[in-house]
Amino acid sequence: MNWALAHRIASIAAVQAHRDLGIDRTRYVHVHQALRVLDVIGMAQPMPRLFGVYFSPADKGPAVLLNASLNAITQRHTAAHELGHHRLGHRTAADEEIDPALRWGNGSWPEEEKTAEAFAAWFLMPLPAVRAALARICGGQPSRPEHAYRVARELGTSYAGTVRHLVNLRLLDAGRAAQWAKIPPAGLRSSLAGGASMPAHAQVHVITAASEGQTVYADAGDVLVLHLDNAVFGVLPKGLEPWTSDGATPLASAVVTDKLQPGEQGLIEVAVLTHSAALRLEVVREPPRAGLDETWPV
């Protein structure tokens, strides 16, 4: 089976899963909630050599075991991959902790792994959600790698995986995708944060006028940056604090702290000096999962 066929199979399966689960295909997809709704037992614990494991019904499943040492983005992708195994009726599978980009397209993936990996992309990045994000970010057509990075932040996916999937969705040509995939995300984060040096695992979430009413899914250490003229953070909820590298613009950027509990949401107000009404959006802390799914925030 080639990757093109795997994606055709997976795209149909992902649409069916969205339909069966009542998922809004225009927004961020809650994969851990999907596992719970499908009565797939979820567990997470540190595993030095595995991304995750799927246990089929034949092996006392369905259940998934995730590596608790992964960051939230990689763990979300792994959960969607294991969900793909379940929805596609696969056997029990252990997925090695090898960066998919290192094996992508080299023929070493078994058929069930190809379709599960493709399912993860289509499940987490449905076309309506990607189009909606691109409309907010760049008017609908990505022309810079920063646009792909910002789509990834809105949908809770990796930069490299988002670039690849934009090609699947025919929203980006393969040539530019190959160029963008070589760009380190650290440089994009720094660029979006105004050139500031960022902690290794921190993500940057850009706030614009189009962010009105949106929800930012972030983890502790992530930075929210205003790309909006004449605007400052007017109200920051508990768990967010002013952030800047030089102290010059303390209200134009904010960092998520551990005071924002997992699954907890906070209201942000951005004061735009040229408008009477504040821009409002929410931030929700989306950390990596650990332990049993009964303890995971929904």
Helices and strands as residue ranges (DSSP letters): H 3-21, H 31-37, E 41-45, E 50-55, G 57-59, E 63-67, H 72-87, E 93-96, H 100-103, H 111-124, H 127-138, H 145-155, H 159-168, H 174-181, H 185-192, E 204-207, G 209-211, E 215-218, E 223-226, E 231-235, E 240-242, E 253-256, E 265-272, E 279-285, E 291-292, G 293-295
